[in-house]
Amino acid sequence: MSTLLTKSESSTITGRLSAYSDLVNSIPVEHLVKLTEAIRIINDRMNTLYVVGNGGSCANAAHLVLHLREIGIRAVDLTADSACLTAIANDHSYAEVFRQQLQSQAIDGDGLLVISGSGRSHNVVGALEWARLHSLRSLGLLGFGGGDAAQLCDLAVILYSTDYGPVEVAHDACIHLIKELLSAA
């Protein structure tokens, strides 16, 4: 069994790595710093940050919450309770899975951070609409130019790519940078 890559495979990998690197290097640093400061303020006020996402962004939501908890930030991953998610989706609709959890848990002063490749998912947009109506600080890590979610966020790191792979990689880089910035303070 040969371990050598074909010219085509090597070219594909090199091209994809370049796309990942280019998008990571385009992260708007000033927006990332402001978003991180908003997370710090939410925590300093003894409030909770709720984090949501779908698919790869769901995995990134769990990853962010893990790192925030490691450094003492009060954070809840609303994607983590599969029984709750499936009950709400079954009894109501998938578009309601985050909004209904916020409705039963969030209080004034809490924050919502959405992670979305497209910014168009109905459950993410619905959660942001609910957050706006109930005075939660709305934050976003968004791709595809932000989609519908961008206008509903108080602060967002918006990436201008319509390729999910690089967007999710750049969001993962943001997650590590958020943890590093919060840890340094």
C-alpha positions as CSV (number, residue, x, y, z in Angstrom):
1,M,0.0,0.0,0.0
2,S,1.5,3.3,-1.1
3,T,1.4,6.3,1.1
4,L,2.3,8.8,-1.6
5,L,-0.4,11.2,-2.7
6,T,-1.3,11.6,-6.3
7,K,-0.7,15.0,-7.8
8,S,-4.5,15.6,-7.8
9,E,-4.8,14.7,-4.1
10,S,-1.9,16.9,-3.2
11,S,-3.3,19.8,-5.2
12,T,-6.7,19.4,-3.6
13,I,-5.2,19.4,-0.1
14,T,-3.0,22.4,-0.8
15,G,-5.9,24.3,-2.2
16,R,-8.2,23.6,0.8
17,L,-5.5,24.5,3.3
18,S,-5.0,27.7,1.5
19,A,-8.7,28.5,1.7
20,Y,-8.7,27.7,5.4
21,S,-5.7,29.9,6.0
22,D,-7.0,32.8,4.0
23,L,-10.3,32.9,5.8
24,V,-8.7,32.6,9.3
25,N,-6.4,35.5,8.3
26,S,-9.5,37.5,7.4
27,I,-11.1,37.3,10.9
28,P,-12.0,40.9,11.9
29,V,-9.8,41.2,14.9
30,E,-11.5,44.3,16.3
31,H,-14.9,42.6,16.2
32,L,-13.5,39.5,17.9
33,V,-12.0,41.6,20.7
34,K,-15.4,43.4,21.2
35,L,-17.3,40.1,21.2
36,T,-14.9,38.7,23.8
37,E,-15.3,41.8,26.0
38,A,-19.1,41.4,25.8
39,I,-18.7,37.8,27.1
40,R,-16.5,39.1,29.9
41,I,-19.1,41.7,30.9
42,I,-21.9,39.2,30.8
43,N,-19.9,37.0,33.2
44,D,-18.8,39.8,35.4
45,R,-22.4,40.7,36.0
46,M,-23.0,37.1,37.2
47,N,-25.1,36.3,34.1
48,T,-25.1,33.3,31.8
49,L,-24.0,33.0,28.2
50,Y,-26.1,30.6,26.1
51,V,-24.5,29.2,23.0
52,V,-26.2,27.5,20.0
53,G,-25.4,26.2,16.5
54,N,-26.4,23.4,14.1
55,G,-24.2,20.7,12.5
56,G,-20.6,21.6,12.6
57,S,-21.5,24.8,14.4
58,C,-23.2,22.7,17.1
59,A,-19.9,21.0,17.6
60,N,-18.2,24.4,17.8
61,A,-20.8,25.6,20.3
62,A,-20.0,22.6,22.5
63,H,-16.3,23.3,22.1
64,L,-16.7,27.0,23.0
65,V,-18.7,26.2,26.1
66,L,-16.1,23.6,27.2
67,H,-13.4,26.3,27.0
68,L,-15.5,29.0,28.7
69,R,-16.3,26.7,31.6
70,E,-12.6,25.7,32.0
71,I,-11.8,29.4,32.8
72,G,-14.8,30.0,35.0
73,I,-17.2,31.6,32.6
74,R,-20.9,30.7,33.2
75,A,-21.9,29.2,29.8
76,V,-24.7,26.8,28.7
77,D,-24.7,24.8,25.4
78,L,-28.3,24.7,24.4
79,T,-27.5,21.9,21.9
80,A,-26.3,19.4,24.5
81,D,-29.6,18.1,25.8
82,S,-30.8,15.7,23.1
83,A,-34.0,14.7,25.0
84,C,-35.0,18.4,25.2
85,L,-34.1,19.1,21.6
86,T,-36.0,16.1,20.2
87,A,-39.0,16.7,22.5
88,I,-39.3,20.4,21.3
89,A,-38.7,19.4,17.7
90,N,-41.3,16.7,17.9
91,D,-44.0,18.5,19.8
92,H,-43.5,21.9,18.2
93,S,-40.9,22.3,15.5
94,Y,-37.2,22.3,15.0
95,A,-37.3,26.0,14.5
96,E,-38.3,26.3,18.2
97,V,-35.6,24.2,19.9
98,F,-33.4,27.1,21.0
99,R,-36.1,29.7,21.6
100,Q,-38.1,27.5,23.9
101,Q,-35.0,26.7,26.0
102,L,-34.1,30.3,26.3
103,Q,-37.7,31.1,27.3
104,S,-37.4,28.7,30.2
105,Q,-33.9,29.5,31.4
106,A,-32.7,33.0,30.4
107,I,-33.0,36.0,32.6
108,D,-32.4,39.7,32.0
109,G,-28.8,40.4,31.4
110,D,-27.9,37.0,30.0
111,G,-26.3,36.6,26.6
112,L,-26.8,34.5,23.5
113,L,-24.0,33.6,21.2
114,V,-25.0,32.0,17.9
115,I,-22.5,30.1,15.8
116,S,-23.8,29.7,12.2
117,G,-22.1,29.0,8.9
118,S,-25.0,30.6,6.9
119,G,-26.8,32.8,9.5
120,R,-30.1,31.6,8.0
121,S,-31.2,28.7,10.1
122,H,-34.7,29.2,11.4
123,N,-33.9,28.0,14.9
124,V,-30.8,30.3,15.2
125,V,-32.7,33.4,13.8
126,G,-35.7,32.6,16.1
127,A,-33.4,32.4,19.2
128,L,-32.0,35.8,18.2
129,E,-35.4,37.3,17.7
130,W,-36.4,36.1,21.2
131,A,-33.2,37.4,22.7
132,R,-33.8,40.8,21.2
133,L,-37.4,41.0,22.6
134,H,-36.1,40.0,26.1
135,S,-33.0,42.2,26.4
136,L,-30.4,39.5,26.1
137,R,-27.1,40.5,24.6
138,S,-26.9,38.9,21.2
139,L,-23.5,37.8,19.8
140,G,-22.6,35.9,16.7
141,L,-19.8,34.0,14.9
142,L,-21.2,34.0,11.4
143,G,-20.2,33.0,7.9
144,F,-21.8,33.6,4.5
145,G,-21.7,37.4,5.1
146,G,-23.9,36.9,8.3
147,G,-27.2,36.0,6.7
148,D,-30.4,37.0,8.5
149,A,-28.6,36.6,11.9
150,A,-26.3,39.5,11.3
151,Q,-29.0,42.2,11.7
152,L,-30.2,40.6,14.9
153,C,-26.8,40.5,16.6
154,D,-25.5,43.3,18.8
155,L,-22.0,42.2,18.0
156,A,-20.8,39.7,15.4
157,V,-17.7,38.3,13.8
158,I,-18.8,38.0,10.2
159,L,-16.8,35.9,7.7
160,Y,-17.4,36.4,4.0
161,S,-17.2,32.9,2.6
162,T,-19.9,30.6,1.4
163,D,-17.8,27.5,2.0
164,Y,-18.7,25.7,5.2
165,G,-15.4,24.0,5.8
166,P,-13.3,27.1,6.0
167,V,-16.0,29.0,7.9
168,E,-16.1,26.2,10.6
169,V,-12.3,26.2,10.8
170,A,-12.2,30.0,11.2
171,H,-14.9,29.8,13.9
172,D,-12.8,27.2,15.7
173,A,-9.9,29.6,15.6
174,C,-12.2,32.3,17.0
175,I,-13.1,29.9,19.8
176,H,-9.5,29.4,20.8
177,L,-8.7,33.1,20.6
178,I,-11.8,34.0,22.8
179,K,-10.5,31.6,25.4
180,E,-7.0,33.0,25.2
181,L,-8.2,36.6,25.4
182,L,-10.4,35.8,28.4
183,S,-7.7,33.8,30.1
184,A,-5.1,36.7,29.7
185,A,-7.3,39.2,31.6
